[in-house]
Amino acid sequence: MLKERRMVAEQVAGALFEAEAAIDVALTKTAHLTGVMPLLRRQAGASALIGQDALERASQAIMALAEARRAIVETHKELSIVQAQIGLGAVRMAGDAGEKPPPQGMETERVRMRALRIAS
């Protein structure tokens, strides 16, 4: 059973890392677009009024992507808690780049679970 849980965890981790990378790439490319628009407008000698709406929309896209990144980071934290709950807390998932801080919610989750046991 441990082998199956580890295989499933590896698949979930792979999908998570791909999603995180995709959001980072989208954020990077959108930030580049947002930065290059005023530069190119200025090089073309166009008025500052030209492209203002497009610049604002691109800035909104950056904010939306930043919110998506926050959500995927929170998903990552929640999955770290799940990893410990299914007995894989000490297992490092393939593709997990670099050191990461311990999950903040881990201790809270243990306390919550303990409280549930006491109440029942």
C-alpha positions as CSV (number, residue, x, y, z in Angstrom):
1,M,0.0,0.0,0.0
2,L,2.9,2.4,0.7
3,K,4.2,1.8,-2.8
4,E,0.9,2.8,-4.3
5,R,0.6,5.9,-2.2
6,R,4.0,6.9,-3.2
7,M,3.2,6.4,-6.9
8,V,0.1,8.5,-6.6
9,A,1.9,11.2,-4.6
10,E,4.6,11.3,-7.4
11,Q,1.9,11.8,-10.0
12,V,0.2,14.6,-8.0
13,A,3.6,16.2,-7.4
14,G,4.5,16.1,-11.0
15,A,1.2,17.8,-12.0
16,L,1.7,20.4,-9.2
17,F,5.2,21.3,-10.3
18,E,4.0,21.6,-14.0
19,A,1.2,23.9,-12.9
20,E,3.6,26.1,-10.8
21,A,6.0,26.4,-13.6
22,A,3.3,27.3,-16.1
23,I,2.0,30.1,-13.9
24,D,5.5,31.4,-13.4
25,V,6.2,31.4,-17.2
26,A,2.9,33.1,-17.8
27,L,3.6,35.7,-15.1
28,T,7.1,36.3,-16.6
29,K,5.9,36.7,-20.1
30,T,3.0,39.0,-19.2
31,A,5.3,41.1,-17.1
32,H,7.7,41.4,-20.1
33,L,4.8,42.4,-22.3
34,T,3.7,45.0,-19.8
35,G,7.2,46.4,-19.6
36,V,7.9,46.5,-23.3
37,M,4.7,48.3,-24.3
38,P,5.6,51.8,-22.9
39,L,9.1,51.4,-24.2
40,L,8.0,50.6,-27.7
41,R,5.4,53.3,-27.6
42,R,8.0,55.9,-26.6
43,Q,10.4,54.6,-29.3
44,A,7.6,55.0,-31.9
45,G,7.1,58.6,-30.7
46,A,3.5,58.0,-29.8
47,S,1.5,59.9,-27.2
48,A,1.3,58.5,-23.7
49,L,-2.4,58.2,-24.3
50,I,-1.8,55.5,-27.0
51,G,-2.1,52.0,-25.6
52,Q,-3.0,53.1,-22.0
53,D,-6.0,50.7,-21.9
54,A,-3.9,47.9,-23.2
55,L,-1.3,48.6,-20.5
56,E,-3.9,48.6,-17.8
57,R,-5.4,45.3,-19.0
58,A,-1.9,43.7,-19.1
59,S,-1.4,45.0,-15.5
60,Q,-4.7,43.4,-14.5
61,A,-3.5,40.1,-16.1
62,I,-0.4,40.3,-13.9
63,M,-2.5,40.7,-10.8
64,A,-4.7,37.8,-11.8
65,L,-1.6,35.6,-12.4
66,A,-0.2,36.7,-9.1
67,E,-3.4,35.6,-7.4
68,A,-3.3,32.3,-9.4
69,R,0.3,31.8,-8.1
70,R,-0.8,32.4,-4.6
71,A,-3.5,29.8,-5.0
72,I,-1.1,27.2,-6.4
73,V,1.4,27.9,-3.6
74,E,-1.4,27.4,-1.1
75,T,-2.4,24.2,-2.9
76,H,1.3,23.1,-2.5
77,K,1.1,23.8,1.2
78,E,-2.1,21.8,1.5
79,L,-0.7,18.9,-0.4
80,S,2.3,18.9,1.9
81,I,-0.1,18.3,4.8
82,V,-1.8,15.5,2.8
83,Q,1.6,14.0,2.2
84,A,2.3,13.8,5.9
85,Q,-1.3,12.5,6.6
86,I,-0.8,9.5,4.3
87,G,2.6,8.6,5.8
88,L,4.9,10.1,3.2
89,G,6.0,13.2,5.2
90,A,9.8,12.3,5.0
91,V,9.6,11.5,1.3
92,R,11.1,14.1,-1.1
93,M,9.1,14.2,-4.3
94,A,10.9,14.1,-7.6
95,G,11.1,17.5,-9.2
96,D,10.8,19.3,-5.9
97,A,13.5,22.0,-6.6
98,G,15.4,23.4,-3.7
99,E,14.7,23.8,0.0
100,K,11.2,24.9,1.1
101,P,10.0,26.0,4.4
102,P,8.0,23.5,6.5
103,P,4.2,23.7,5.9
104,Q,2.7,26.3,8.2
105,G,-0.6,24.5,8.5
106,M,0.9,21.2,9.7
107,E,0.8,21.9,13.4
108,T,-2.6,23.5,13.1
109,E,-3.9,20.4,11.3
110,R,-2.6,18.1,14.0
111,V,-4.2,20.2,16.7
112,R,-7.5,20.3,14.8
113,M,-7.4,16.5,14.3
114,R,-6.6,16.0,18.0
115,A,-9.5,18.3,19.0
116,L,-11.8,16.2,16.8
117,R,-10.7,13.0,18.5
118,I,-11.4,14.5,21.9
119,A,-14.8,15.7,21.0
120,S,-16.0,12.4,19.6
